[in-house]
Amino acid sequence: MDLTIAAILGLDGLTNGAIYALVALALVLVFSVTRVIFIPQGEFVAFGALTLASLQLGKVPGTVWLLLLMAVAVAALDLVQGLRERRRPLRLFFGLLQTLSFPGFVAVCAPMFVQQQHSLIVQVVATLFIVTCMGPLLYRLAYRALSGASVLTLLIVSVGVHFALTGVGLVFFGAEGYRTPPFWDARFDVGPLSFTGQTLIIFGASVALLLGMWLFFERSLMGKALRATSVNRTGARLMGISGDAAGSLSFTMAAFIGALSGLLISPSTTIYYDTGFLIGLKGFVAAVFGGLASFPMALAGAIGVGLIESFGSFWASAFKEVIVFTVILPILLWRSFVDPHHEEH
């Protein structure tokens, strides 16, 4: 291996690491707020890519019907809970209307939207809206009632949700893989390195999202509420911060980050209904490097995972996944010494 090959592999590793960084940040966000090890994060990545691919092919994405089904299920749960608590009929009606209005609107307008063949940017925005709206619905369906459960229980639920979403993805999208067109076809040569427009967009979008998250947590009231919840959930509740609202918001942000990651990676990688699982696992390895609590450490871990995967594929391409996931063992050993385990009460 000479310096030219090392530079090319390094660029490839940084590009992949930028995607894993987004997934890792979403995992850290969800875990710090809700204590959920969110294994299905990768499904949002796959759904984002497959939704845009369906729009490109002139088909109504399966995520439209999945969003509607999730909204109907949430409305049914809210209706049963409202009847048990004997809420006012008008309040119950407006709550159900709020849950069903946007998914119903999307389901009605999707066939007309597809027929008009909008520009790529409009399709990207529509994809982000559709997948992002799944986040709070998924939290309401699977996690809100278990907000006081142990981490192990929440992990078991996450495994079940992952398998359910993977099966749904197979039903709605089929077993075929899809790629989406690049957002920018340009190519720039800098010495031995060749930067594609898509690579620059990945770096730019990742940096912009990281900056946006920093501003959100540092400057906005909702961001500070999420930070307070992640530091001390009981204290945040005593200060009037709703744990359910914080959990719903964290899942909304995780869904948006996952959809954006899928859109960024789909022009360079064929995405299948179950591709998100491996991407989510690599993001999890990066998040574990930060103890599922530190955003900067998770970012550093993601860059490391990307570089290890890139160089590992050069030396032993058949074992690159094994190499990446073996890295988690010394990380877990190191974290066990740095952060001793405390029993939950």
JOMO-V891337 format. One record per helix or strand of 2 or more residues. SS is the DSSP state (H for helix, E for strand). FROM is the first residue (numbers start at 1). LEN is the number of residues. Records with the same first field share a line. If there is no record, write none. Layout:
# JOMO-V891337
SS: FROM-LEN ; FROM-LEN
This chain:
# JOMO-V891337
H: 3-32 ; 41-16 ; 62-24 ; 89-28 ; 120-27 ; 151-23 ; 197-23 ; 221-11 ; 233-6 ; 243-23 ; 275-15 ; 295-21 ; 317-22
E: 187-4 ; 193-4
